[in-house]
Amino acid sequence: MIGLPVSGGTIEGRARVILDSAQADLEAGDILVTAYADPSRSPLFVAIAGLVTEVRGMMTHGSVIAREDGLPAVVGVADATRLILDGQRIRVHGSDGYVEILL
């Protein structure tokens, strides 16, 4: 799945598809997959190792925080929260702007 590369690096891990921050159950090393990452979701960044969002933009909150925290991140991935299943293993290529679903 192709998106916009916003924070370099490559990470492989468990996808956690989060649509409601109140329902988030993240463990260290998880990759947050969400429609958007606004300031209310900042506490989720403590445990994650990577980020995938559907909203596109170099200056979105998620993009900026990912760069500040050194987390590989790809944004603007169309339908990421529908195509990536919660708990699935994925690889985020933050430098090249794509996400792989691993079998």
C-alpha positions in Angstrom: 0.0 0.0 0.0 1.5 3.3 -1.1 1.4 6.6 0.8 3.5 9.6 1.6 6.8 9.0 3.4 7.0 11.4 6.3 9.5 9.9 8.7 12.4 7.6 7.7 13.2 4.1 8.7 11.7 0.6 8.4 9.9 -1.2 11.1 8.1 -4.5 11.3 5.5 -5.3 13.9 1.9 -5.9 15.0 -0.6 -3.5 13.5 -3.0 -2.0 16.0 -5.9 -0.5 14.1 -7.3 2.2 16.4 -10.5 4.1 15.5 -11.3 5.2 19.0 -8.4 6.3 21.3 -10.5 5.3 24.4 -10.4 1.7 23.1 -6.7 1.6 22.4 -4.7 -1.3 23.7 -1.1 -0.8 22.6 2.0 -2.6 23.7 5.6 -1.5 23.1 6.6 -2.1 19.5 3.1 -2.0 18.0 2.5 0.0 14.8 -0.4 2.4 15.1 -2.8 2.3 12.1 -5.4 5.0 12.3 -7.4 7.4 10.1 -5.7 10.4 11.6 -3.4 11.3 14.6 -4.5 14.6 16.2 -3.2 15.9 19.6 -5.8 13.9 21.5 -3.9 10.7 20.3 -0.5 11.9 21.4 -0.5 9.6 24.5 -0.6 6.6 22.1 2.8 7.5 20.7 4.5 6.5 23.9 4.4 2.8 23.1 4.4 2.6 19.3 7.3 1.8 17.0 5.7 3.1 13.8 2.7 5.0 12.3 0.3 4.6 9.4 -2.5 7.1 8.8 -5.1 7.6 6.1 -4.9 11.4 6.3 -2.1 12.8 4.1 0.3 15.7 4.8 3.8 16.4 5.8 2.7 18.8 8.5 -0.1 16.8 10.1 0.2 16.2 13.8 1.1 12.5 13.3 3.8 13.3 10.8 5.4 15.9 13.0 5.4 13.7 16.1 6.7 10.7 14.2 9.6 12.8 12.9 10.3 14.2 16.4 10.2 10.7 18.0 12.1 9.0 15.1 9.2 6.7 14.3 9.0 5.3 10.7 5.8 6.7 9.3 3.7 6.6 6.1 0.6 8.8 5.8 -2.1 9.1 3.2 -2.5 5.3 2.9 -6.0 5.0 1.4 -8.3 2.7 3.4 -5.5 1.6 5.7 -7.9 1.1 8.6 -10.0 -1.2 6.4 -7.3 -3.1 4.6 -5.0 -3.7 7.5 -6.4 -6.0 10.1 -5.9 -5.4 13.8 -3.1 -7.7 15.0 -1.7 -8.4 11.5 2.0 -8.2 11.0 3.1 -5.3 8.8 6.3 -3.6 7.6 6.4 0.2 7.4 8.9 1.7 4.9 9.0 5.3 6.2 11.7 6.4 3.8 10.1 5.0 0.7 6.4 5.6 1.5 4.8 2.2 1.5 3.4 -0.5 3.8 3.6 -4.2 3.4 1.2 -6.7 4.8 3.2 -9.8 5.9 1.8 -13.3 5.8 
